[in-house]
Each structure stands twice: as C-alpha cells, then as structure tokens.
Amino acid sequence: MRLLHFMVIGALVLAASYVYKIKFDSTLQAERLGKVRAEIRQERDAIALLRAEWARLETPARLQDLAQRFLPLRRVDARQFDDLARLPEKPPGIVQPQTDPIANMIEHTPPDATGSVAPR
C-alpha cells in the first residue's frame, strides 16, 4: 500500500510541476505578446508621424516658396513669343514617310472579313 501511495504522490508532484511549467510558458508568451504589441503600436505611431511630415513637406505653398527661393525661374513674359509668320521655313531635307502597312491592310480589307455587318 505504501508503494501505491508513493507512486500517487509522485504522479501528483509530476502533474503539479507540469502544470507549473505550462503556466510559466504561457506567462512568458503573454509577456512576449505584450512586447510585440507595444512595438507594433510604436511603429504605427512612427508611420503616422512620417505621413504627417510627408503631408507637410509636400504642401503646394511650401513647394512654391522653395521653388521661388532656389530655382532661377522667372515668370513668362508675353514678349518672349514670336509671330508664326516669322518662323523659319521647313527644311528641304525631310524624308516623306513610307506607307503604313497596317493602314493598307485596314483600307483593303473587305467588310465581311472582320465579321462585321456590311454597310447598306
């Protein structure tokens, strides 16, 4: 009988230690989960901050101010344009385009070859 009692007590001790190990592992996993959630929250906050900064940097008024300060641009003056009559003549050495083979096929294709209804 004593042997049976010792075996039962040993089984209870083993079961208790196994339950304690499971509890310890689950607590450890819960802590890891909390850390990962905190990191995710920090990353989302950082992304939101970067998006806000990007929106501020790309405002049209800011870009206009930077362009005026750093680019050597001037406003277009109406006197910069010339009459069409003063344009030079077309250069004589321009090669005339060859006929387009696809356009020729389209022009010489009978109407019923495409499956469409013939014109009336």
Secondary structure, DSSP 8 states (H G I E B T S, - for coil): -HHHHHHHHHHHHHHHHHHHHHHHHHHHHHHHHHHHHHHHHHHHHHHHHHHHHHHHHT-HHHHHHHHHHHS------GGG---GGGS----TT-------HHHHHHHTS-GGGGT-----
